[in-house]
C-alpha cells in the first residue's frame, strides 16, 4: 500500500490520499480490493480508474476539493479513515 501511495503522490497533482472501503473499515477479506480516494489539487480532474497489482484489484476514485464537498455529503464519516 505504501508503494501505491508514494507512486501516486509523485505522479499526480494531489493534496491528499485516503484509504476507503472494507480495508479502511477493518472488515476486509483476504481477496478484498483496495479502494483509494485521491484528493486532487483544485481544478484538476481525473476519472475513476482501476488496476491489478500483485493480484489485488486497486480502485482509484478522484476529485478536487469542490467535488469532494459534494461527495462527502453522500459518505458516512465513520467509514472514512485518514
HUQUIPE-V259329 format. One record per run of one state. SS is the DSSP state (h for helix, s for strand, l for the rest). FROM is the first residue (numbers start at 0). LEN is the number of residues. If there is no record, write none. Layout:
ss,from,len
SS,FROM,LEN
SS,FROM,LEN
This chain:
ss,from,len
l,0,1
h,1,10
l,11,2
s,13,7
l,20,1
h,21,4
l,25,8
s,33,7
l,40,8
s,48,5
l,53,2
s,55,9
h,64,8
l,72,4
h,76,3
l,79,1
s,80,1
l,81,1
